[in-house]
Amino acid sequence: MAGKTVDVVEMGDSSGNGMIVKIKLSSGRKIFAFATKNIYGGNWNLGPTWNYLITGDRLFLLDTGRRGSGPSLMEMISLAGFSAPELDCVILSHGHEDHDGGLSYVADRTGAKISAHEIYQYLIKPYPGKAPSPEKQNFPASCWRCPMPESFVRENCRDYHRERMGLAINGIEGPEYELSEAIKLFHTPGHSPDALTVVVDNEALLPGDTILPDITPHPTQERFYDLTKTILPEKYAKAQQIYGLQAYLRSIKEIKKLGRKFPGLLLLPGHRLFFEDRWQFVELESRVQDLFEHHIERCESIKRALKDGPRTAEEIAQQCFEQRLLEGYGMNLAINEVLSHLELMERSGDVVATSNMKFATKNSANFEPFIRSIMEQG
């Protein structure tokens, strides 16, 4: 935090909802943080989505909150002293509804261009002839492996997807892209195949949901690639490039390298910048190390769950997660996390898929050196 100041412009509730924060970098640039209410509550509460306005010769907005957040976000931007026509570009950290749900509203009312990783523009479109099932014919490719139940989709997703399909996207290509002077974008897939991390003035790092304080982001699954590979550019030739736990671990390793290259980076996350009446500023390198250790521990807990015989992903989740976390949609989220770890454990030779959608453990524990080798690469 040396050389950086943080001031509260508008105080929100104990979770941060409605909060406006001004961060001044030692370069003199200001970043405004706006906390918009998120849909998830209960025991999987992520807290609000934090959206960031990056000032300078041009105004950039990172993320727009969930669908319905547009009006409150625009009001917060006004309270911070900026008007809609001043906004030049909206950058999308990744294509999840709690980050891009307000995108259509903001773009319509500001005329701002939208910059997202090129994968995003492929995933937001429907491909009727390639959808995995008839009920998915009119849904975009991003939804073909959604872990949420149909009841959630009916309530939250249909209008959201319709709005996204009509967006004009400036697709960001390559592992690194300079959006403007001193604002760089890095492709950091794993939590989402289109995830971007933003570095401002080599002083602030905005990773979306790729690195969060206090909670661990969910990785995608490599098997999602089997459904989407025919609609993506040929350069994405392997699942592990953009999907799954391996992709996620490589991304946070690359972010760790950024932290070493630019010491003192201020981490401004997509959730929990302020939560439960306290700031959650973290030291980047130690947080990345914590995340690696978490995924090793998760694999260990899965191996323990399988010691008495084959189990389904749901049965494993029942043993690896507290019961309170499995209520409501929690089971869907827990199963998704378990499956992403089982994929890595299959690849490391510690788990094998059996009949009836069950998994069995083998007499090995290669996952730890496998994960640590990812940490040490490059």
Buried (B, 14 or more C-beta within 10 A) or exposed (E): EEEBEBEEBBEBEEBBBBBBBBBBBEBEBBBBBBBBBBBBEEBBBBBBBBBBBBBBEBBBBBBBBBBBBBEBBBEBBEEBEBEEEBBBBBBBBBBBBBBBBBBBBBBEBBEBBBBBBBBBBBBBEBBEEBBEEEEBEBBBBBBBBBBBEEEBBEEBBEEBBEBBBEBEBBBBEEEEBEBBEBBBBBBBBBBBBBBBBBBBBBBBBBBBBBBBBBBBBBBBBBBBBBBBBEBBEEEBEEBBBBBBBBBBBBBBBBBBEBBEEBEBBBBBBBBBBBBEEEEBBBEBBEBBBBBBEEBBEBBBBBBEBBEEEBBBBBBBBBBBBEEEBBEBBBBBBBBBBBBBBBBBBBBBEBBBEEEEEBBEBBEEBBBBEBBEEBBEEE
